[in-house]
Amino acid sequence: MHIDFGFLLSNAPGKGIKFEQAPFKLTGEMVEVLGGINSKKFNLYRELMRLGFMAIQEHADKIVKLVEMMFMGLNDLPCFQLGEDLIANLKHRVLPNIASDDR
């Protein structure tokens, strides 16, 4: 698995071309490598992804605080090009039900 933190925070790959609409990519080839949608490996993958998303939500406040601190010190990085909106967008992605109350 690869996590592209620039993409996660704000900027899409492809030098500013923002055509990606999906919040997550799972290609047919990835499913095929796991043995298909009815395989044990694919079911394990789904369960691990579920647990991963639950862990993100459990620790979302810490993740957001770390990104806020990084933004304060390194806001000239391309991943911070959205400025202050980046934090609100991140909150919305990691805790959509709670973050919607902040908007």
Secondary structure, 3 states (H helix, E strand, C coil): CCCCHHHHHCCCCCCCCCCCCCCCCCCHHHHHHCCCCCCHHHHHHHHHHHHHHHHHHHCHHHHHHHHHHHHHHHCCCHHHCCCCHHHHHHHHHHCHHHHHHHC
